[in-house]
């Protein structure tokens, strides 16, 4: 099934609150999303979120304690920005720091924590966290030892990276 629209980067889906949300970097570097009702299969049209990005957006749904979707992007200034969708977008929050790749998110529900991992401008791996019920971010970034040659990926509590030697490395706390 072809969906209307176009992107020059990876489309990003997430499921929350009975809807499939699809976010993309548009051909004009704007951020667009559309939603599909999972019961009826009906799609909304594309809706632009204010701002411009340098790489694909990242979505991470949370279903507990309430249902919402987290969005993090790398801006055209390489800054890292956060937004949250409940019934509408809450607005952009600059998180400080800079990245040269697509950021990655992981919601660890048992701990009530959202993890954000990025590749810093010096190729280091950095993360910060947000409380899933308070929506409060830690103020500083924590660096994981080592250097990487592409953005980190996290799932199931494990961070996977490509090292400077092209080797595959795992990190878990």
C-alpha angles and dihedrals in degrees: 000000000000117000118209118254137048139249136185093209141043115306113230122214131190133174121218138142095007094307138100109224118200119193125187143174103244124224086259092054091252122132117248133178138182132185135219121204104231093213101047099024090227117149128212118223121262113286122198120227111209114257140052130256140202099209140017116301121247122225127191121180124215121199100177137089082006134346117262141128126240120214125194126178143177107238125218086262088056088248120141118241133185133205132171130210121208105144091330137005114283096212137264121301116193108223098195125239128067137253136196095205141043110292119233130219132200126181111210100196099188090059094038090234137132113207122206118194126188141172106238124221089262092053094256123136114243134177142183132182140223128202109245093218099035099039087217118144125211108254099231137043121245118216123219113212117260139041130266137201099212138022119293124249124208132193135148090010095301125112115210120197140171109236127219087263090055089250120140115243133188127206128185130169 
